[in-house]
């Protein structure tokens, strides 16, 4: 699963070249770009009209904050792991019942996530093998 946090969502909406290429190349469910709902909410709060541009991509899905996720994300927030958007992105990146594979979390701030999370800076050279 490929997860976009708030910074990556904003960058994609603003036309980030590599993220746009990634969104255009997505062909299988494993290639889909998953946006945690609080990340979409926070990005829209910062930049009006962003969400329709995100939802126009056929490769984009939004991960709802269901009851199990809400409890876990709430605990992460209480324990000081970040804001709701950061914690939901972290939750999505961790193996859980809905997805047990290794996720890639695309971000503009790798330092927001703890070691062991496959967080990749959207501006790193060769991100996901693209230049």
N, C-alpha and C positions, 0 to 999 in steps of 0.2 A: 504494500500500500504506500502511496506517495501522499504525504500530508503537507498542506500549506498553512503556515501560521499567519498571523495578522500582517506582518511585514511582507511576506511572500504574496499574500492575496493582494495587497496594495500595489506591489510591484507588477504583478500580472495585469491588474486593471489599468495600470499606467503604460503597459506595452513592453514590459521587460522581454528582451529578445529571446533569451534562452527559455524562459518560462512559457512564452507563447509557442515556441517550437515544440516544447514538451507537451503542451496541451493539444497541439495540432497532431502530434504523432501518436497519441493515446488510441489504441485499437482494442485492447482487451480489458476486462474488469480489473486486472492487476495493474494496468497502466493508468487507471483513473486517478484524478487529482481530488483528494478528499480535503474539504475545508471544515474544520470544527465550527459548529454554529456560533460560539462566542467570538471566534476569529473574524467571521463574516460580519457579525454585529459590530465589533470594535472597528473594523476597517470602514464600514458604512458610517459609523459615528464620526470618524475622522474625515471622511470624504463622501459627501452626498452624491448619490446616484451610482455608487460603485457596485452594489449588489446586482443590478440587472446585467451589467457587463460580465460579472462572474458567472451568473446562471445561464448566460448565452452560450458558454462553452459546453459542447456536448460531453466533454471529458470530465467535467466538474460535478462532484456530488457534495452534499452538505451532510456532515455527521451530526445528527440531533443529539442533544444532551438528555438522554433517557434517564430513568430512575437510578440504575446502577452507576452510570457514568456521573450523574449529578452528585451522588453520595461520595464517590471516589474523588472527583474534582474538588468538592467542598473540603474534604480532608486535606488534599494537597494545598489548597489555598490557606487553610488554617495552619498547616505545618510550615508555611512560608516558602512554598515553591514557586510563587508568582501570582499574577493576576488571573482572573477566570479564563481569558483567552489562552494564555500561556499554559495553564494547567490542563485545559481540555486538549490542547495540541499534544502535550506530554502524555496524557491518558491515551490518546489515539495511537501514539507511537509505541506504547508498551504492549506486549502480548496480552491479550484478554480473550474471553470466550468468543467474541465476534470475529476476531482476527488473531491468529496465533503466529503469523509469520514475522519477518523482520521488516519493519517499516522504515521509510526514509522521510525525515522531517525537514522540509525546505524552509529556510528562515533567513532573515537579514541580521540575526543576532544569535549566533551559535552559543554565546556565553549564557543565554537565558535558560539553557537546558543542562541537566547534570551529565557527568561522564557516563558512558554506556548507551546513551541515546544517539542514534545515527542521525545527528543534526548536520545538515549540509548548508553552508552559506550560499545563497543564490548568486552571489557575485564571485565565488571562488573560480579560479581558472579551471576549465574542463569540468564544470559541474555536471555530474551524471554522464560524463564521457563526451559532452558537447564542448565546443570552444566558442 
